Amino acid sequence: MSIKRYGVEGGKGQGGSHMPFARAVEANGWLFVSGQVPMVNGEVIVGNVVAQSHQAIKNMMAIVEEAGYGPEHIVRCGVWLDDARDFAAFNGVFRQYFGENPPARACVETKMVVDCKVEIDCVAYKDPAK
C-alpha cells in the first residue's frame, strides 16, 4: 500500500501554531482531507455563515486539487455547523460547489474548537489504475 501525506510539514492553525496532523492523507486512490475551517493565514475570516462556508470549502478544495483530485472525486463530506439555523444557508453554498456531483454527506450542529461557524472535511476516491 502506498501512503502519501500532504501538509505535515506546515499545517498551520489559529495564530500560526503548528497542527500535529496532515492536511490530507492519500492511500490507494483514497484521499482523506482533514477538517477545514474558514481560516486564511492562520486567522478565521470575519463574516456570516455564507462567507465562512465559501472559505472553508475553498480551503478544502485547494487541498483536494493539490493532491490531484477534483470535486467530482469527492464521495463523502462531513459538516459541522455552530448553529443548526444555518443549515439552509450552508446548503445553498454547498450546492454551488457540488451541484452536478453531490457527495454523500453528514451534517451536525456542534460547538466549534475555534471561533467559527462551519467546518468541513471530505473523502475522495480516484482509481489509481487510471
C-alpha positions as CSV (number, residue, x, y, z in Angstrom):
1,M,0.0,0.0,0.0
2,S,1.2,3.5,-0.9
3,I,0.6,6.3,1.5
4,K,1.3,9.9,0.9
5,R,0.7,12.7,3.4
6,Y,0.0,16.3,2.5
7,G,0.8,19.3,4.7
8,V,2.6,17.5,7.6
9,E,5.5,19.9,7.4
10,G,3.5,23.1,7.6
11,G,-0.1,22.7,8.8
12,K,-1.0,25.9,10.5
13,G,-3.8,26.5,13.0
14,Q,-5.1,29.6,14.6
15,G,-2.4,32.2,15.3
16,G,0.0,30.3,13.1
17,S,0.5,27.4,15.5
18,H,1.7,24.1,14.0
19,M,-1.0,21.4,14.0
20,P,0.0,17.8,14.7
21,F,-1.8,16.2,11.8
22,A,-1.6,16.1,8.0
23,R,-4.0,18.3,5.9
24,A,-4.7,15.1,3.9
25,V,-3.6,11.5,3.5
26,E,-3.8,9.5,0.3
27,A,-3.8,5.7,0.3
28,N,-4.5,3.5,-2.8
29,G,-6.7,6.0,-4.6
30,W,-8.5,7.3,-1.4
31,L,-7.9,10.8,-0.2
32,F,-8.9,11.8,3.4
33,V,-8.9,15.5,3.9
34,S,-8.8,16.9,7.5
35,G,-11.5,19.3,8.7
36,Q,-11.2,22.8,7.2
37,V,-12.4,25.9,8.8
38,P,-12.8,29.4,7.2
39,M,-9.2,30.4,8.0
40,V,-6.8,32.5,5.9
41,N,-3.2,32.9,7.1
42,G,-3.9,31.4,10.5
43,E,-7.0,33.6,11.3
44,V,-10.7,32.8,10.9
45,I,-12.3,35.2,8.5
46,V,-14.9,37.7,9.7
47,G,-18.3,37.0,8.2
48,N,-21.6,35.2,8.3
49,V,-22.1,31.5,7.6
50,V,-22.3,32.1,3.9
51,A,-18.9,33.8,3.7
52,Q,-17.4,31.3,6.1
53,S,-18.8,28.3,4.3
54,H,-17.3,29.5,1.0
55,Q,-13.9,29.9,2.6
56,A,-14.0,26.6,4.4
57,I,-15.0,24.8,1.2
58,K,-12.3,26.7,-0.8
59,N,-9.7,25.6,1.7
60,M,-10.8,22.0,1.4
61,M,-10.9,22.2,-2.4
62,A,-7.4,23.6,-2.5
63,I,-6.1,20.5,-0.7
64,V,-8.1,18.2,-2.9
65,E,-6.7,19.9,-6.0
66,E,-3.1,19.9,-4.6
67,A,-3.4,16.1,-4.3
68,G,-4.6,15.8,-8.0
69,Y,-8.3,15.2,-7.3
70,G,-11.3,17.3,-8.3
71,P,-14.8,17.9,-6.8
72,E,-16.1,15.0,-9.0
73,H,-13.9,12.6,-7.0
74,I,-15.3,13.6,-3.6
75,V,-17.6,10.8,-2.3
76,R,-18.4,12.0,1.2
77,C,-18.3,15.2,3.2
78,G,-18.7,15.7,6.9
79,V,-20.0,19.1,8.0
80,W,-20.2,20.8,11.4
81,L,-22.3,23.9,11.9
82,D,-22.2,26.1,15.0
83,D,-25.9,26.8,14.7
84,A,-28.5,24.5,13.1
85,R,-30.4,27.6,11.9
86,D,-27.5,28.0,9.3
87,F,-28.4,24.7,7.6
88,A,-30.3,26.2,4.7
89,A,-27.7,28.9,4.1
90,F,-24.9,26.3,4.2
91,N,-26.8,24.1,1.7
92,G,-27.0,27.0,-0.7
93,V,-23.2,27.4,-0.7
94,F,-22.6,23.6,-0.8
95,R,-24.8,23.3,-3.9
96,Q,-22.6,25.8,-5.7
97,Y,-19.6,23.5,-5.4
98,F,-21.3,20.1,-5.8
99,G,-24.5,20.7,-7.8
100,E,-23.6,18.3,-10.6
101,N,-21.8,15.6,-8.5
102,P,-23.2,15.8,-4.9
103,P,-21.3,13.5,-2.5
104,A,-22.8,11.7,0.4
105,R,-22.8,13.9,3.5
106,A,-23.4,14.1,7.2
107,C,-24.1,17.4,8.9
108,V,-24.3,18.1,12.7
109,E,-24.6,21.0,15.0
110,T,-21.8,21.3,17.4
111,K,-19.7,23.7,19.5
112,M,-16.5,24.5,17.5
113,V,-13.0,24.2,18.7
114,V,-12.1,27.6,17.0
115,D,-14.4,30.6,16.9
116,C,-16.1,29.9,13.5
117,K,-19.5,28.9,12.2
118,V,-18.6,25.9,10.0
119,E,-16.0,23.1,9.5
120,I,-15.9,20.6,6.6
121,D,-13.9,17.5,5.7
122,C,-14.1,15.1,2.9
123,V,-13.1,11.7,1.5
124,A,-12.3,11.4,-2.2
125,Y,-11.6,8.5,-4.5
126,K,-9.8,8.2,-7.8
127,D,-9.0,4.8,-9.4
128,P,-5.2,4.5,-9.0
129,A,-5.0,2.4,-12.2
130,K,-6.1,5.3,-14.4
